[in-house]
Amino acid sequence: MKRLLGSIAVLAGAFAFAQQPYLETLEVRLHNLDIVVTDAKGNAVRGLTRDDFIVLEDGAPQTITNFSIYDSSTTRVVSKETPTATSAEAVNAEPPPPRRVVFFVDDMEVQSPTRRKLVKTASSFVDQLRQGDLAAVIRPTGLERVAQSYTTDLGAVRTKLVEAIESCKVTGDSPGAGEIRRMRGQLENASHALESKFAKAEYATRSRERSRQRLAQIRALIGSMAGIEGRKILVLIVYGIPSRPGTDAFTQLELIGGADVDRMTTDWSQLTDLESEIDELGRTAAANGVTIYAMEPEQPFGLFEMRTGASRPSGSTYGPQGGHASVQQSIGMEHLYSRLALQAQTLDSLTEKTGGKWFRGTETMDDLFRQVASDLSVYYSLAYRATGKRDKPRRIEVRVRNRPELRVRTRSEVIDKSPEREMADLTVANLLFPRDVNELRISVSKGALTRQGKAYTVPLDIVIPLEKLTFLVRNDGKYAATIDIHYAAAGHYNDYTTSGRHQQHIEITEEQYAQRGGITYRFKTGIQLPEGPSKVALGVFDATSRLAGFATLDVDAR
């Protein structure tokens, strides 16, 4: 789906609402920070008070309004709402709220010894979660992406998590490793520079689509945790999401445009920089209070040529005349190092912004789950009042007063999201976890599909009872309302999720307002989807009443 096609039909509508709007609960004008404090050896530091912390927003000190300590050794929350509170107040404290943990297991190829170790460490971590914690297991592709929906049945979570890990066998055609294997085969069989160019362009396209699909699904996972109280953890077990997918197919000489490089071999239009998109995703996670941890279990070293260089004969791909590809067509270790660096850039951004960590390699698996368990066992939670402009990220720094040797981890940015941005995130989240919220009583139906090249246009008819919309009287006597229509779609296979927004202003006369009962407002639109099954999510938001409505439907574009 690339765009929203703008055909609309307005009948009329009005309503003076009385119910509590759903999005009202998401507009808490406080910034909540979950903080992990460790010493130089990485051990959790207990016993700190509100007065020990300094919070800086864009360098300006902030007043802490709420403060709590979560310590699994006591199984109670020490709540300190005043600066003079002491730990003795823990006696009457309430138990800590349930924690929410999501495991995202990528489609990847992992050797048997690595899978066995990953199963053991991941299962052990699930067993350490406490009663009442919610957990879910998500896969990136296929008809059943939600392998295990949110549940407090940790045994069921463990079973699905083990199944997901065990499915990551070396098959030769999995995403990521399969992309490299395919490009390598094409390069080895190429007889001309153009064939080398097309092989790299195809690899860049596949890598870009896979990276965008993963990022979009992570965004949906983050959105599904918006507005939920308590600690929220997202554990990514991934093959790798490069920040500039496809760049690793090219040598540094090609990228800088050396004088002897045949520019025909480099299709620059296939290279996409996702850094800003990744940074924004990290900000969204931070805004929703989601801490991201990540693990890259194994890298496909065997798919890369071990020799780092060779002489370049005349007539090779590097030669000015093109000719036969020859030695240039092997995939050297330079490509692997480039790929690892691009993947690290993505995980650095996501984890650093949210206060998490990431790890790489089989030997670090224990470290990942040990880190998450430690961070959940002892942490501090504080809040301060949100000020400033909506949707503008602000830099956060938290220190322990007069204790420079202590290390503090928390999200590095905060953002006070507008209702419109919140609605966009919730609509994307509906692709995975549909919300049973329909204050506006919207209904959505689809019409006959029409094919346009490789895509299909799907007509949609969105209907809202007019009495559910809120109108304000203008100076000219007319009634006006504004609604935001958000949409998102995801294919079941290798395409990626996309989303968008359309704002609609509605005007009616006083007579129409008086006759609003029993009449509906209809918005006709169309979306574009790739061939195959897809899920479409829509969200409608009344800007005046802040009432919302969500709907999802399945579309088989064939």
C-alpha positions as CSV (number, residue, x, y, z in Angstrom):
1,M,0.0,0.0,0.0
2,K,1.7,3.2,-1.2
3,R,-0.9,5.9,-0.7
4,L,-4.4,6.8,0.3
5,L,-6.6,7.4,-2.7
6,G,-8.9,10.3,-1.9
7,S,-12.5,9.6,-3.0
8,I,-14.9,10.6,-0.3
9,A,-18.7,11.0,0.2
10,V,-19.9,13.0,3.1
11,L,-23.5,12.8,4.3
12,A,-23.4,14.7,7.7
13,G,-22.9,14.2,11.4
14,A,-22.9,15.4,14.9
15,F,-22.9,14.3,18.5
16,A,-22.2,15.7,22.0
17,F,-20.3,12.9,23.7
18,A,-20.5,11.8,27.2
19,Q,-18.3,8.7,27.4
20,Q,-14.7,8.7,28.6
21,P,-12.5,8.7,25.4
22,Y,-10.1,5.9,25.0
23,L,-7.1,8.0,24.1
24,E,-7.6,10.1,27.2
25,T,-5.8,7.4,29.1
26,L,-2.8,7.7,26.8
27,E,-2.3,11.4,27.4
28,V,-0.6,11.2,30.8
29,R,1.4,14.4,31.1
30,L,4.2,12.8,32.9
31,H,7.5,11.2,31.6
32,N,8.1,7.9,33.4
33,L,11.6,6.6,33.5
34,D,12.7,3.1,34.5
35,I,16.3,3.3,35.7
36,V,18.9,0.6,36.2
37,V,21.9,1.5,38.3
38,T,25.0,-0.7,38.5
39,D,28.5,-0.5,39.9
40,A,31.7,-0.8,37.9
41,K,31.3,-4.6,38.0
42,G,27.8,-4.6,36.7
43,N,26.1,-5.4,40.0
44,A,22.8,-3.8,40.7
45,V,22.9,-1.0,43.3
46,R,20.2,-1.0,45.9
47,G,19.1,1.5,48.5
48,L,19.1,4.7,46.5
49,T,16.4,7.3,47.3
50,R,14.7,10.1,45.3
51,D,17.2,12.6,46.5
52,D,20.1,10.6,45.0
53,F,18.9,11.1,41.4
54,I,19.4,14.1,39.1
55,V,17.2,14.2,36.0
56,L,18.2,16.6,33.1
57,E,16.0,17.2,30.1
58,D,18.0,18.9,27.3
59,G,20.4,19.9,30.1
60,A,17.7,21.5,32.4
61,P,17.1,20.0,35.8
62,Q,13.6,18.4,36.4
63,T,11.6,18.0,39.6
64,I,10.9,14.4,40.4
65,T,7.2,14.0,41.2
66,N,6.9,10.2,41.6
67,F,9.5,7.7,42.8
68,S,9.4,3.9,43.4
69,I,11.9,1.1,43.8
70,Y,11.2,-2.4,42.3
71,D,13.2,-5.1,44.0
72,S,12.5,-8.8,43.4
73,S,14.2,-9.7,46.7
74,T,11.3,-8.0,48.6
75,T,8.5,-8.7,46.0
76,R,7.1,-5.4,47.1
77,V,7.2,-1.8,45.7
78,V,8.8,0.8,47.8
79,S,6.8,3.9,46.8
80,K,8.0,7.3,47.8
81,E,5.8,10.2,46.8
82,T,7.5,12.8,48.9
83,P,11.2,13.8,49.2
84,T,11.2,12.9,52.9
85,A,9.9,9.3,52.4
86,T,12.0,6.5,53.9
87,S,12.4,2.8,53.1
88,A,10.2,2.1,56.2
89,E,7.2,3.0,54.0
90,A,7.7,-0.2,52.1
91,V,5.8,-2.2,54.7
92,N,2.4,-1.2,53.3
93,A,3.5,-0.9,49.7
94,E,1.6,-2.7,46.9
95,P,3.1,-5.6,44.9
96,P,4.8,-4.5,41.7
97,P,2.7,-4.4,38.6
98,P,2.9,-7.3,36.1
99,R,5.7,-7.1,33.6
100,R,5.3,-7.5,29.9
101,V,7.9,-9.4,27.8
102,V,7.8,-9.9,24.0
103,F,10.1,-12.3,22.2
104,F,10.6,-11.5,18.6
105,V,12.3,-14.5,16.9
106,D,13.5,-13.8,13.3
107,D,13.5,-16.2,10.4
108,M,17.2,-17.2,10.3
109,E,19.6,-20.1,9.9
110,V,21.3,-21.2,13.2
111,Q,23.5,-24.3,13.6
112,S,22.3,-27.1,15.9
113,P,24.7,-26.4,18.8
114,T,23.7,-22.7,18.8
115,R,20.0,-23.6,18.7
116,R,20.4,-26.0,21.7
117,K,22.2,-23.3,23.7
118,L,19.7,-20.7,22.8
119,V,16.8,-22.9,23.8
120,K,18.4,-23.7,27.1
121,T,19.1,-20.0,28.0
122,A,15.8,-18.7,26.7
123,S,13.8,-21.3,28.6
124,S,15.7,-20.6,31.8
125,F,14.9,-17.0,31.5
126,V,11.1,-17.6,31.0
127,D,11.2,-19.8,34.1
128,Q,12.5,-16.8,36.1
129,L,9.5,-14.6,35.2
130,R,7.1,-14.3,38.1
131,Q,3.5,-15.2,38.3
132,G,1.3,-12.6,36.7
133,D,3.8,-11.5,34.1
134,L,2.6,-11.4,30.6
135,A,4.6,-12.7,27.6
136,A,4.2,-13.2,23.9
137,V,6.2,-14.8,21.0
138,I,6.2,-13.2,17.6
139,R,7.6,-14.4,14.2
140,P,8.3,-12.0,11.3
141,T,6.5,-13.7,8.4
142,G,3.9,-16.3,7.6
143,L,0.2,-16.6,8.2
144,E,0.6,-17.0,12.0
145,R,3.0,-14.2,13.0
146,V,1.7,-14.2,16.6
147,A,3.0,-17.6,17.6
148,Q,1.8,-17.0,21.2
149,S,-0.4,-14.0,22.1
150,Y,0.0,-12.3,25.5
151,T,-0.6,-14.8,28.3
152,T,0.3,-15.4,31.9
153,D,0.8,-19.1,31.1
154,L,4.6,-19.1,31.1
155,G,4.6,-22.8,30.2
156,A,2.8,-22.0,27.0
157,V,5.2,-19.2,26.3
158,R,8.2,-21.4,26.8
159,T,6.8,-24.1,24.4
160,K,6.2,-21.6,21.6
161,L,9.5,-19.9,22.2
162,V,11.3,-23.2,21.9
163,E,9.3,-24.1,18.7
164,A,10.3,-20.7,17.2
165,I,14.0,-21.2,17.9
166,E,14.0,-24.8,16.7
167,S,12.5,-23.7,13.4
168,C,15.6,-21.7,12.7
169,K,17.4,-24.5,11.0
170,V,20.0,-24.3,8.2
171,T,17.8,-24.7,5.1
172,G,19.7,-22.7,2.4
173,D,16.7,-20.5,1.6
174,S,15.9,-18.5,4.7
175,P,15.8,-14.7,4.5
176,G,19.1,-13.0,5.2
177,A,21.4,-15.9,4.6
178,G,19.4,-16.9,1.6
179,E,19.9,-13.4,0.1
180,I,23.7,-13.8,0.4
181,R,23.7,-17.3,-0.9
182,R,21.7,-16.3,-4.0
183,M,23.9,-13.3,-4.7
184,R,27.0,-15.4,-4.4
185,G,25.7,-17.9,-6.8
186,Q,24.8,-15.2,-9.3
187,L,28.1,-13.5,-9.0
188,E,30.1,-16.7,-9.5
189,N,28.1,-17.5,-12.7
190,A,28.1,-14.0,-14.1
191,S,29.9,-13.5,-17.4
192,H,29.5,-9.8,-17.8
193,A,29.5,-6.6,-15.7
194,L,25.8,-6.1,-16.2
195,E,25.0,-9.5,-14.7
196,S,27.1,-8.6,-11.7
197,K,25.2,-5.3,-11.4
198,F,21.8,-7.0,-11.6
199,A,22.9,-9.6,-8.9
200,K,23.9,-6.8,-6.5
201,A,20.7,-4.8,-7.3
202,E,18.5,-7.8,-6.6
203,Y,20.3,-8.4,-3.3
204,A,20.0,-4.8,-2.3
205,T,16.2,-4.9,-3.1
206,R,15.6,-8.0,-1.1
207,S,17.7,-6.8,1.8
208,R,15.9,-3.5,1.9
209,E,12.4,-5.1,1.8
210,R,13.3,-7.5,4.6
211,S,14.8,-4.8,6.8
212,R,11.8,-2.5,6.3
213,Q,9.4,-5.4,7.0
214,R,11.2,-6.2,10.3
215,L,11.3,-2.6,11.4
216,A,7.6,-2.1,10.6
217,Q,6.7,-5.2,12.6
218,I,8.9,-4.0,15.6
219,R,7.0,-0.8,15.4
220,A,3.7,-2.7,15.6
221,L,5.0,-4.6,18.7
222,I,6.0,-1.3,20.4
223,G,2.7,0.2,19.6
224,S,0.9,-2.7,21.1
225,M,2.4,-1.8,24.5
226,A,1.5,1.9,24.3
227,G,-0.5,3.2,27.3
228,I,0.2,0.0,29.4
229,E,1.5,0.5,32.9
230,G,4.5,-1.5,34.3
231,R,7.8,-2.6,32.9
232,K,7.8,-3.5,29.2
233,I,10.6,-5.5,27.5
234,L,11.1,-6.4,23.9
235,V,13.7,-9.1,23.2
236,L,14.9,-9.3,19.6
237,I,16.5,-12.5,18.5
238,V,17.5,-11.5,15.0
239,Y,19.7,-12.4,12.0
240,G,20.5,-8.8,11.5
241,I,18.8,-5.6,10.3
242,P,21.3,-3.4,8.5
243,S,20.9,0.4,8.7
244,R,21.8,0.7,5.0
245,P,20.6,-2.5,3.5
246,G,22.4,-3.6,0.3
247,T,25.4,-1.4,0.9
248,D,27.5,-4.4,2.0
249,A,27.2,-5.8,-1.6
250,F,29.6,-3.2,-2.8
251,T,33.3,-2.6,-2.1
252,Q,34.6,0.6,-0.6
253,L,36.1,1.4,-3.9
254,E,32.7,1.1,-5.6
255,L,31.0,3.2,-2.9
256,I,33.5,6.1,-3.1
257,G,33.5,5.9,-6.9
258,G,37.1,5.2,-7.7
259,A,38.4,6.4,-11.0
260,D,38.7,2.9,-12.4
261,V,35.3,1.7,-11.3
262,D,32.8,0.9,-14.0
263,R,29.8,2.9,-12.7
264,M,27.6,0.4,-14.6
265,T,28.2,-2.1,-11.8
266,T,26.7,0.1,-9.1
267,D,23.0,0.7,-9.0
268,W,22.8,3.5,-6.5
269,S,19.0,3.7,-6.7
270,Q,18.8,0.4,-4.9
271,L,20.6,1.6,-1.8
272,T,18.4,2.9,1.0
273,D,19.5,4.7,4.2
274,L,17.2,3.6,7.0
275,E,19.1,5.4,9.8
276,S,16.4,8.1,10.3
277,E,13.7,5.5,10.3
278,I,15.6,3.4,12.9
279,D,16.2,6.4,15.1
280,E,12.5,7.3,15.0
281,L,11.6,3.7,15.9
282,G,13.9,4.0,18.9
283,R,12.2,7.2,19.9
284,T,8.8,5.6,19.6
285,A,9.9,2.8,21.9
286,A,11.3,5.2,24.4
287,A,8.1,7.3,24.3
288,N,6.1,4.1,25.0
289,G,8.4,3.1,27.9
290,V,9.6,-0.1,26.0
291,T,13.1,-1.3,26.7
292,I,14.7,-3.1,23.8
293,Y,17.3,-5.9,24.2
294,A,18.7,-7.8,21.2
295,M,20.8,-10.8,20.2
296,E,22.4,-11.8,16.9
297,P,23.1,-15.5,17.7
298,E,25.1,-16.5,14.6
299,Q,26.6,-14.9,11.5
300,P,27.0,-16.8,8.1
301,F,30.7,-16.7,8.0
302,G,30.7,-19.7,5.6
303,L,28.9,-17.8,3.0
304,F,31.8,-15.3,2.6
305,E,35.0,-15.8,0.7
306,M,37.9,-16.1,3.2
307,R,40.5,-14.5,1.0
308,T,40.5,-10.8,1.4
309,G,41.9,-9.8,-2.0
310,A,43.3,-10.8,-5.4
311,S,44.9,-9.4,-8.4
312,R,42.5,-7.8,-10.8
313,P,43.0,-8.9,-14.4
314,S,42.2,-6.6,-17.3
315,G,38.7,-7.1,-18.5
316,S,37.4,-7.8,-14.9
317,T,34.3,-6.0,-13.6
318,Y,36.6,-3.2,-12.3
319,G,38.0,-2.7,-15.8
320,P,36.7,0.2,-17.9
321,Q,35.5,-2.1,-20.6
322,G,33.3,-4.3,-18.4
323,G,34.1,-7.8,-19.8
324,H,34.1,-10.9,-17.7
325,A,33.5,-10.6,-13.9
326,S,36.3,-12.9,-12.9
327,V,37.8,-12.5,-9.4
328,Q,35.7,-9.4,-8.4
329,Q,32.6,-11.6,-8.2
330,S,33.6,-13.5,-5.1
331,I,32.1,-12.2,-1.8
332,G,35.0,-11.2,0.4
333,M,35.3,-10.7,4.1
334,E,35.0,-7.0,3.5
335,H,31.4,-7.6,2.8
336,L,30.9,-9.4,6.0
337,Y,32.6,-6.7,8.1
338,S,30.5,-4.1,6.4
339,R,27.3,-6.0,7.1
340,L,28.2,-6.5,10.7
341,A,28.9,-2.8,11.1
342,L,25.5,-1.9,9.5
343,Q,23.7,-4.3,11.7
344,A,25.4,-3.0,14.8
345,Q,24.4,0.5,13.9
346,T,20.7,-0.5,14.0
347,L,20.9,-2.3,17.3
348,D,23.0,0.4,18.9
349,S,20.3,3.0,18.1
350,L,17.4,0.8,19.3
351,T,18.9,-0.3,22.5
352,E,20.7,2.9,23.5
353,K,17.7,5.0,23.1
354,T,15.6,2.7,25.3
355,G,18.1,1.8,28.0
356,G,18.7,-1.8,26.9
357,K,21.7,-3.7,25.5
358,W,22.5,-6.0,22.7
359,F,24.8,-9.0,22.2
360,R,26.4,-10.9,19.3
361,G,27.6,-14.5,19.1
362,T,26.9,-17.8,20.7
363,E,29.2,-17.1,23.6
364,T,27.1,-14.1,24.7
365,M,23.7,-15.8,24.9
366,D,23.9,-16.2,28.6
367,D,24.9,-12.6,28.9
368,L,21.8,-11.4,27.1
369,F,19.3,-13.2,29.3
370,R,21.3,-12.7,32.5
371,Q,21.3,-8.9,31.7
372,V,17.5,-8.8,31.2
373,A,16.9,-10.8,34.3
374,S,19.2,-8.6,36.3
375,D,17.6,-5.4,35.0
376,L,14.2,-6.7,35.9
377,S,15.2,-7.8,39.4
378,V,16.2,-4.3,40.7
379,Y,15.3,-1.0,39.1
380,Y,14.0,2.4,40.0
381,S,11.1,4.2,38.5
382,L,10.6,7.9,38.6
383,A,8.5,10.5,36.8
384,Y,8.5,14.2,36.1
385,R,6.0,16.5,34.5
386,A,6.1,16.8,30.7
387,T,6.6,20.3,29.3
388,G,7.4,21.7,25.9
389,K,6.1,21.0,22.4
390,R,4.3,17.8,21.4
391,D,6.1,15.3,19.2
392,K,9.5,16.9,19.8
393,P,12.2,14.6,21.1
394,R,14.2,15.8,24.1
395,R,17.4,14.4,25.4
396,I,17.4,12.8,28.8
397,E,20.3,12.3,31.2
398,V,20.0,10.7,34.7
399,R,22.8,10.8,37.2
400,V,23.3,9.6,40.8
401,R,24.3,12.6,42.9
402,N,27.9,12.5,44.1
403,R,28.4,9.0,42.8
404,P,30.2,9.3,39.4
405,E,31.4,5.7,39.7
406,L,27.9,4.3,39.3
407,R,26.5,3.6,35.8
408,V,22.9,4.6,35.0
409,R,20.9,3.1,32.1
410,T,17.5,4.5,31.0
411,R,16.0,5.7,27.8
412,S,18.1,8.6,26.3
413,E,15.1,10.5,24.9
414,V,11.5,11.4,25.8
415,I,8.8,12.7,23.6
416,D,5.3,13.9,24.5
417,K,3.3,12.3,21.8
418,S,0.3,14.1,20.3
419,P,-3.0,12.1,20.1
420,E,-2.6,12.0,16.3
421,R,0.8,10.3,16.7
422,E,-0.5,8.0,19.4
423,M,-3.4,7.0,17.1
424,A,-0.9,6.2,14.2
425,D,1.1,3.9,16.5
426,L,-2.1,2.2,17.8
427,T,-3.3,1.6,14.2
428,V,-0.1,-0.1,13.2
429,A,-0.2,-2.2,16.4
430,N,-3.6,-3.4,15.5
431,L,-2.1,-5.5,12.7
432,L,-0.7,-7.8,15.4
433,F,-2.9,-7.3,18.4
434,P,-6.4,-5.9,17.5
435,R,-7.9,-3.6,20.1
436,D,-11.4,-4.2,21.2
437,V,-12.1,-0.4,21.1
438,N,-14.8,1.1,18.9
439,E,-16.2,4.2,20.6
440,L,-17.1,5.7,17.2
441,R,-18.8,2.5,16.1
442,I,-17.0,2.4,12.8
443,S,-17.5,-0.3,10.2
444,V,-15.3,-1.1,7.2
445,S,-16.1,-3.1,4.1
446,K,-14.1,-3.8,1.0
447,G,-15.1,-3.6,-2.7
448,A,-14.0,-5.4,-5.8
449,L,-10.2,-5.4,-6.3
450,T,-8.6,-4.0,-9.5
451,R,-5.1,-4.8,-10.6
452,Q,-2.5,-2.1,-11.4
453,G,0.8,-3.7,-12.5
454,K,2.1,-5.9,-9.7
455,A,-0.2,-4.2,-7.1
456,Y,-3.9,-4.3,-6.4
457,T,-6.2,-1.4,-5.5
458,V,-8.7,-2.4,-2.8
459,P,-11.7,0.0,-2.4
460,L,-12.7,0.5,1.2
461,D,-15.9,2.0,2.6
462,I,-15.7,3.4,6.1
463,V,-19.0,4.1,7.8
464,I,-19.5,6.0,11.1
465,P,-22.9,6.8,12.7
466,L,-23.2,10.6,12.5
467,E,-24.4,10.9,16.1
468,K,-20.9,9.6,17.2
469,L,-19.1,12.6,15.7
470,T,-18.7,15.8,17.6
471,F,-19.3,19.1,15.9
472,L,-18.6,22.7,17.1
473,V,-20.7,25.7,16.0
474,R,-18.8,28.2,13.9
475,N,-19.4,32.0,13.7
476,D,-21.3,31.5,10.4
477,G,-23.8,29.2,12.0
478,K,-22.4,26.0,10.4
479,Y,-21.2,23.0,12.3
480,A,-17.7,21.6,11.8
481,A,-15.9,18.5,12.9
482,T,-12.4,17.0,12.1
483,I,-11.5,13.4,12.0
484,D,-8.2,11.6,11.4
485,I,-8.3,8.4,9.4
486,H,-5.2,6.2,10.0
487,Y,-4.4,3.1,8.0
488,A,-1.8,0.4,8.0
489,A,-1.3,-2.8,6.1
490,A,1.0,-5.8,6.2
491,G,1.4,-8.7,3.8
492,H,1.7,-12.2,5.2
493,Y,4.9,-13.0,3.5
494,N,7.9,-10.9,2.5
495,D,6.4,-7.5,1.9
496,Y,6.7,-4.8,4.6
497,T,4.1,-2.9,6.6
498,T,3.2,0.6,5.5
499,S,0.9,3.2,7.0
500,G,-0.5,6.7,6.6
501,R,-3.0,9.3,7.6
502,H,-5.8,11.3,6.1
503,Q,-7.4,14.2,7.9
504,Q,-11.0,15.0,6.9
505,H,-12.9,18.3,7.8
506,I,-16.7,18.0,7.8
507,E,-19.1,20.9,7.6
508,I,-22.9,20.6,8.0
509,T,-25.8,23.1,8.3
510,E,-27.9,23.6,11.4
511,E,-30.7,21.7,9.8
512,Q,-28.5,18.7,9.0
513,Y,-27.2,18.8,12.6
514,A,-30.8,18.6,13.9
515,Q,-31.5,15.6,11.7
516,R,-28.4,13.7,12.5
517,G,-30.0,10.7,14.2
518,G,-30.0,7.5,12.1
519,I,-27.7,9.0,9.4
520,T,-24.2,7.8,8.7
521,Y,-21.0,9.5,7.6
522,R,-19.3,7.6,4.8
523,F,-15.7,7.9,3.7
524,K,-14.7,6.1,0.5
525,T,-11.1,5.4,-0.1
526,G,-8.7,2.9,-1.7
527,I,-5.4,1.3,-0.7
528,Q,-2.8,-0.5,-2.7
529,L,-1.6,-3.9,-1.7
530,P,0.9,-6.4,-3.1
531,E,-0.4,-9.7,-4.5
532,G,-1.3,-12.3,-1.9
533,P,-3.0,-12.2,1.5
534,S,-2.7,-9.1,3.6
535,K,-4.1,-7.6,6.8
536,V,-5.5,-4.0,6.8
537,A,-6.0,-2.0,10.0
538,L,-7.9,1.3,10.2
539,G,-8.3,3.7,13.0
540,V,-10.5,6.7,13.2
541,F,-10.0,9.5,15.7
542,D,-12.3,12.4,16.5
543,A,-10.1,15.4,17.1
544,T,-12.7,17.2,19.3
545,S,-14.0,14.4,21.5
546,R,-10.9,12.2,21.2
547,L,-13.1,9.2,20.8
548,A,-11.6,6.5,18.7
549,G,-12.6,3.4,16.6
550,F,-10.5,0.6,15.3
551,A,-11.2,-2.1,12.7
552,T,-9.2,-4.8,10.9
553,L,-9.9,-6.9,7.9
554,D,-8.2,-9.6,5.8
555,V,-7.7,-9.1,2.1
556,D,-6.5,-11.7,-0.4
557,A,-5.3,-9.7,-3.4
558,R,-5.4,-12.0,-6.4
